Amino acid sequence: MARNLLKFSPKIAVLVVQKNGLGYYDDSRELNFKFPAGAVVDQEIVDPLQFTATLQQFIHDHHLEPHTLLLVLDKSYCFSKIFTAAPAAEAVNEFLANIPFSSLSSLLAPVDNRTYLLAVNKDLYETIKNVFHQSKFKITLVLPSLALETANLTIKKQLTPHALKEISQKQKILKTFNFLGSRSPSYSFSAAFKRLQNHSSRNLFILLPVFLFLVIILGGLLWLRSHPSVRLVRSGITNIHPIPTKAVTPTIRPYSLESTTIKIITAANRPSKNADKLKDNLASLGFKNVVLSSTTAPNTSAKTILSFSLRYPADLKDKITSSTNKLFIDTIIQDDNNLAADVVITVGQSN
């Protein structure tokens, strides 16, 4: 029998980690904690002392008593990608390599006929968890909000006894998404190191002659440098002028309302009026390149999927997400590096 990670008790609370702060919910109240200015930048803690002290003061000022705490990571905090089959290690590592966090935690969660790859900033949620641990809170589950959607659970402003019991009863599916009990799928570096060890002896015989050749060339260059007159007479060169070079700076494509390309995909046999409305709404916000497209291989999920390019700006992402949520109730937000447009919105069956 699975270990009871979240034993039903009136002393259960939920802490939601959001992009700019925390939401705390228990059986009697809702509290909000905004990350202190300058302590957290783009989900990275840049001033740990200030962040920890401010969060401890929040716990003290609101007289938060120790609870069994369910830590939920909001969509705005997670990077995610959906696979229709078990992903290969190369696909997993390619996705994780583009996530700009110094400390990364990731997991693969199979649900129905899909596999979810989720990645978050480990340093931020671990710091939050440790602060609450120091105040005697017990945390055994760290979950993405996607886990609650999969289990058909909703965190409301007040946790009733019925809601607490329902959360406790759905531990089996919640454990699938638990970052505390997961093994990160980013294993390519250790595997590569083992391969290097296995082939090191063979590679040594190949590289040794190359190394000796380079040493000889380097020695010759150093000797010529110490005897400039010999070099100049033999070559017939009397004046040496360096050729100026121009540094090449890689260009990063700027995103804007006018340049963003958005593709809305619907099923060919099931037109969606809301898709037309969404196109008009996005156009009214200033997005100039919005196209409707139909496919014979539609989204089989009931939820509408919003896929954003990995480097897409958060402010523009919020505009598109807000406009979409007004028309489509159930949405999944994910980041993808292989899109036909900057943003792809795939309409679900329930919409």
C-alpha positions as CSV (number, residue, x, y, z in Angstrom):
1,M,0.0,0.0,0.0
2,A,1.3,3.4,-0.9
3,R,2.6,5.5,2.0
4,N,0.2,8.2,3.1
5,L,2.0,11.4,2.1
6,L,-0.8,13.7,3.0
7,K,-2.7,12.3,5.9
8,F,-6.2,13.8,6.2
9,S,-6.2,16.4,9.1
10,P,-7.9,19.7,9.8
11,K,-4.3,21.1,9.9
12,I,-3.7,21.0,6.2
13,A,-2.8,24.1,4.3
14,V,-1.9,24.9,0.7
15,L,0.9,27.2,-0.4
16,V,0.9,28.2,-4.1
17,V,4.2,29.4,-5.6
18,Q,3.4,32.0,-8.3
19,K,5.5,34.1,-10.6
20,N,5.7,37.1,-8.3
21,G,4.7,35.7,-4.9
22,L,2.9,33.1,-2.8
23,G,-0.7,32.4,-2.0
24,Y,-1.4,30.7,1.4
25,Y,-4.8,28.9,2.0
26,D,-6.1,27.1,5.0
27,D,-9.5,26.3,6.4
28,S,-10.2,29.9,7.5
29,R,-8.3,32.4,5.4
30,E,-6.4,33.4,2.3
31,L,-3.1,35.3,2.5
32,N,-0.8,36.7,-0.2
33,F,3.0,37.2,0.1
34,K,4.7,39.3,-2.6
35,F,8.4,38.6,-3.3
36,P,10.5,41.5,-1.9
37,A,11.7,43.8,-4.6
38,G,15.3,43.1,-5.5
39,A,15.4,39.7,-3.7
40,V,13.9,37.7,-6.6
41,V,14.6,38.5,-10.3
42,D,13.1,36.2,-13.0
43,Q,12.5,33.5,-10.4
44,E,16.1,33.5,-9.3
45,I,16.9,34.4,-5.7
46,V,19.6,37.1,-5.8
47,D,19.4,38.1,-2.2
48,P,18.8,35.0,-0.1
49,L,19.1,36.7,3.3
50,Q,16.5,39.4,2.5
51,F,14.2,36.8,0.9
52,T,14.4,34.4,3.9
53,A,14.0,37.1,6.5
54,T,11.0,38.6,4.8
55,L,9.2,35.3,4.5
56,Q,9.9,34.5,8.1
57,Q,8.5,37.8,9.1
58,F,5.3,37.0,7.0
59,I,4.9,33.7,9.0
60,H,5.3,35.6,12.3
61,D,3.1,38.6,11.5
62,H,0.2,36.4,10.4
63,H,0.6,33.9,13.3
64,L,0.8,30.9,11.0
65,E,0.6,27.7,13.1
66,P,2.4,24.6,11.9
67,H,0.3,22.6,9.3
68,T,0.8,19.7,6.9
69,L,1.6,21.9,3.9
70,L,0.9,21.1,0.3
71,L,3.3,23.1,-1.9
72,V,1.8,23.8,-5.3
73,L,3.8,25.3,-8.2
74,D,1.6,27.6,-10.4
75,K,1.7,27.4,-14.2
76,S,3.5,30.7,-14.4
77,Y,6.4,29.1,-12.4
78,C,6.7,25.9,-14.5
79,F,8.2,25.1,-17.9
80,S,6.4,22.1,-19.4
81,K,6.2,20.0,-22.6
82,I,3.7,17.3,-23.6
83,F,4.8,14.1,-25.4
84,T,2.3,11.7,-26.9
85,A,4.8,8.8,-26.4
86,A,7.6,8.2,-24.0
87,P,10.3,10.8,-24.9
88,A,13.8,9.8,-25.9
89,A,16.7,11.1,-23.6
90,E,17.9,13.4,-26.4
91,A,14.5,15.2,-26.6
92,V,14.4,15.6,-22.8
93,N,17.9,17.0,-22.6
94,E,17.3,19.4,-25.5
95,F,14.3,20.8,-23.8
96,L,16.0,21.1,-20.4
97,A,19.1,22.7,-21.9
98,N,17.1,25.8,-23.0
99,I,15.7,26.5,-19.5
100,P,17.8,29.4,-18.0
101,F,18.0,28.3,-14.3
102,S,21.2,27.6,-12.4
103,S,19.4,25.0,-10.3
104,L,16.9,22.9,-12.1
105,S,14.4,20.2,-10.9
106,S,12.5,18.2,-13.5
107,L,10.3,15.1,-13.8
108,L,8.5,13.0,-16.3
109,A,4.8,12.3,-15.4
110,P,2.8,9.8,-17.5
111,V,-0.9,10.6,-17.5
112,D,-3.3,8.6,-19.6
113,N,-1.8,8.4,-23.1
114,R,0.6,11.4,-22.6
115,T,3.8,12.1,-20.8
116,Y,4.4,15.5,-19.2
117,L,7.9,16.8,-18.9
118,L,8.0,19.5,-16.2
119,A,10.9,21.7,-15.0
120,V,11.1,24.3,-12.3
121,N,13.7,26.4,-10.5
122,K,14.7,24.1,-7.6
123,D,16.5,26.7,-5.6
124,L,13.4,28.9,-5.2
125,Y,11.0,26.2,-4.1
126,E,13.6,24.6,-1.9
127,T,14.3,27.9,-0.1
128,I,10.6,28.4,0.5
129,K,10.2,24.8,1.8
130,N,13.1,25.2,4.2
131,V,11.8,28.4,5.7
132,F,8.4,26.7,6.4
133,H,10.2,23.6,7.7
134,Q,12.1,25.9,10.2
135,S,8.6,27.0,11.5
136,K,7.6,23.4,12.1
137,F,5.5,22.9,8.9
138,K,5.6,19.4,7.4
139,I,5.9,19.3,3.6
140,T,5.8,15.9,1.8
141,L,4.3,17.0,-1.5
142,V,5.6,19.6,-4.0
143,L,3.3,19.6,-7.0
144,P,2.8,21.5,-10.2
145,S,-0.8,22.9,-10.6
146,L,-1.1,20.6,-13.5
147,A,-1.3,17.7,-11.0
148,L,-4.4,19.3,-9.4
149,E,-6.0,19.7,-12.8
150,T,-5.4,16.1,-13.6
151,A,-6.9,15.0,-10.3
152,N,-9.9,17.4,-10.9
153,L,-9.0,19.4,-7.8
154,T,-9.4,23.2,-7.4
155,I,-7.7,25.3,-4.7
156,K,-10.3,27.8,-3.6
157,K,-10.0,30.8,-1.3
158,Q,-11.0,28.7,1.7
159,L,-10.3,25.0,2.3
160,T,-13.4,23.3,3.6
161,P,-13.2,19.9,5.4
162,H,-14.7,18.3,2.3
163,A,-12.0,19.8,0.1
164,L,-9.2,18.7,2.4
165,K,-10.5,15.2,2.5
166,E,-10.8,15.1,-1.3
167,I,-7.2,16.2,-1.7
168,S,-6.1,13.4,0.8
169,Q,-8.1,10.8,-1.1
170,K,-6.3,11.6,-4.4
171,Q,-2.8,11.0,-3.3
172,K,-2.0,8.3,-5.8
173,I,-2.2,10.5,-8.9
174,L,-0.7,13.4,-7.0
175,K,2.4,11.3,-6.1
176,T,3.1,11.0,-9.9
177,F,3.8,14.7,-10.0
178,N,5.7,15.0,-6.7
179,F,9.0,16.8,-7.2
180,L,10.3,15.6,-3.8
181,G,10.0,12.0,-4.7
182,S,11.0,12.2,-8.4
183,R,14.2,11.4,-10.1
184,S,15.2,14.1,-12.5
185,P,15.3,12.8,-16.2
186,S,18.3,15.0,-16.9
187,Y,20.8,12.1,-16.9
188,S,22.8,12.8,-20.0
189,F,25.9,14.3,-18.3
190,S,26.5,11.2,-16.1
191,A,26.0,8.9,-19.0
192,A,28.4,10.8,-21.1
193,F,31.0,10.7,-18.4
194,K,30.7,6.9,-18.1
195,R,31.1,6.6,-21.9
196,L,34.2,8.8,-21.7
197,Q,35.7,6.5,-19.0
198,N,35.0,3.4,-21.0
199,H,36.8,4.7,-24.0
200,S,39.6,6.7,-22.3
201,S,42.3,4.1,-23.0
202,R,41.6,3.8,-26.7
203,N,41.3,7.6,-27.1
204,L,44.7,8.1,-25.4
205,F,46.5,6.3,-28.2
206,I,44.7,8.4,-30.8
207,L,45.2,11.7,-29.1
208,L,48.9,11.3,-28.0
209,P,50.4,11.7,-31.5
210,V,48.2,14.7,-32.1
211,F,49.3,16.3,-28.8
212,L,53.0,15.7,-29.6
213,F,52.5,17.3,-33.0
214,L,50.9,20.4,-31.5
215,V,53.8,20.7,-29.0
216,I,56.3,20.7,-31.8
217,I,54.3,23.4,-33.7
218,L,54.0,25.5,-30.6
219,G,57.8,25.2,-29.9
220,G,58.6,26.4,-33.4
221,L,56.3,29.4,-33.1
222,L,57.9,30.4,-29.8
223,W,61.4,30.1,-31.3
224,L,60.4,32.3,-34.3
225,R,58.9,34.8,-31.8
226,S,62.3,35.0,-30.0
227,H,64.2,35.4,-33.3
228,P,62.2,38.1,-35.2
229,S,65.2,39.0,-37.5
230,V,65.3,35.4,-38.9
231,R,61.6,35.4,-39.6
232,L,61.6,38.7,-41.4
233,V,64.6,38.2,-43.6
234,R,63.6,34.8,-44.8
235,S,60.1,35.9,-45.6
236,G,61.0,39.2,-47.2
237,I,58.5,41.0,-45.0
238,T,59.6,44.3,-43.6
239,N,56.3,45.7,-42.3
240,I,53.6,43.8,-40.5
241,H,50.2,45.4,-40.1
242,P,47.4,43.6,-38.3
243,I,44.2,43.1,-40.3
244,P,41.3,44.7,-38.5
245,T,38.5,42.4,-37.8
246,K,34.9,43.2,-37.1
247,A,33.2,41.4,-34.2
248,V,30.1,39.6,-35.1
249,T,27.3,40.0,-32.6
250,P,24.6,37.3,-32.7
251,T,21.2,38.9,-33.2
252,I,18.3,37.9,-31.0
253,R,14.9,38.4,-32.6
254,P,12.9,41.0,-30.6
255,Y,9.3,40.1,-29.9
256,S,6.5,42.7,-30.0
257,L,2.8,42.9,-30.7
258,E,3.5,43.6,-34.3
259,S,6.1,40.9,-34.9
260,T,4.5,38.0,-32.9
261,T,3.1,35.2,-35.1
262,I,0.2,33.4,-33.6
263,K,-1.5,30.2,-35.1
264,I,-4.9,29.1,-33.8
265,I,-5.6,25.4,-34.8
266,T,-9.0,23.8,-34.8
267,A,-10.4,20.5,-35.9
268,A,-11.4,20.4,-39.6
269,N,-14.7,18.6,-38.8
270,R,-15.5,20.8,-35.8
271,P,-15.4,24.6,-36.4
272,S,-15.1,26.8,-33.3
273,K,-16.8,30.2,-33.1
274,N,-14.6,31.0,-30.1
275,A,-11.5,30.6,-32.2
276,D,-12.8,33.3,-34.5
277,K,-13.6,35.5,-31.5
278,L,-10.1,34.9,-30.1
279,K,-8.5,36.0,-33.4
280,D,-10.5,39.2,-33.3
281,N,-9.7,39.8,-29.6
282,L,-6.0,39.3,-30.2
283,A,-6.1,41.7,-33.2
284,S,-7.8,44.3,-31.0
285,L,-4.9,44.0,-28.5
286,G,-2.4,44.8,-31.3
287,F,-1.3,41.4,-32.5
288,K,-1.0,41.8,-36.3
289,N,-0.1,38.2,-37.4
290,V,-2.9,35.9,-36.2
291,V,-4.0,33.1,-38.5
292,L,-6.7,30.4,-38.2
293,S,-5.8,26.9,-39.3
294,S,-7.7,23.6,-39.4
295,T,-6.3,20.1,-39.2
296,T,-7.5,16.5,-39.7
297,A,-5.4,15.4,-36.7
298,P,-7.0,17.5,-34.0
299,N,-6.1,17.9,-30.3
300,T,-7.7,14.8,-28.6
301,S,-7.7,16.5,-25.2
302,A,-10.7,18.3,-23.8
303,K,-8.4,21.2,-22.8
304,T,-7.1,23.9,-25.1
305,I,-3.2,24.0,-25.3
306,L,-1.2,27.2,-25.4
307,S,2.3,26.6,-26.6
308,F,4.9,29.5,-26.4
309,S,8.4,29.7,-27.8
310,L,10.9,29.3,-25.0
311,R,12.2,32.9,-25.1
312,Y,8.7,34.5,-25.5
313,P,8.3,37.6,-23.2
314,A,6.2,37.1,-20.0
315,D,4.2,40.3,-20.5
316,L,3.0,39.3,-24.0
317,K,2.4,35.8,-22.8
318,D,0.1,37.1,-20.1
319,K,-1.9,39.1,-22.6
320,I,-2.5,36.1,-24.8
321,T,-3.2,33.8,-21.9
322,S,-5.7,36.2,-20.4
323,S,-7.5,36.7,-23.7
324,T,-7.7,32.9,-24.3
325,N,-9.0,32.1,-20.8
326,K,-11.9,34.4,-21.3
327,L,-13.2,32.2,-24.1
328,F,-11.8,28.7,-23.3
329,I,-12.3,27.4,-19.7
330,D,-9.8,24.6,-19.6
331,T,-6.3,25.5,-20.8
332,I,-2.8,24.0,-20.6
333,I,0.2,26.3,-20.9
334,Q,3.5,24.9,-22.1
335,D,6.8,26.1,-23.6
336,D,8.1,24.5,-26.8
337,N,11.2,25.1,-28.8
338,N,9.8,23.6,-32.0
339,L,6.8,25.6,-33.1
340,A,5.5,26.7,-36.5
341,A,4.8,30.1,-35.0
342,D,5.8,32.1,-31.9
343,V,2.6,31.0,-30.3
344,V,0.4,28.1,-31.2
345,I,-3.1,27.7,-29.7
346,T,-4.6,24.3,-30.2
347,V,-8.4,24.3,-29.4
348,G,-9.6,21.4,-27.3
349,Q,-12.6,19.2,-27.8
350,S,-14.6,20.7,-25.0
351,N,-14.3,24.2,-26.7
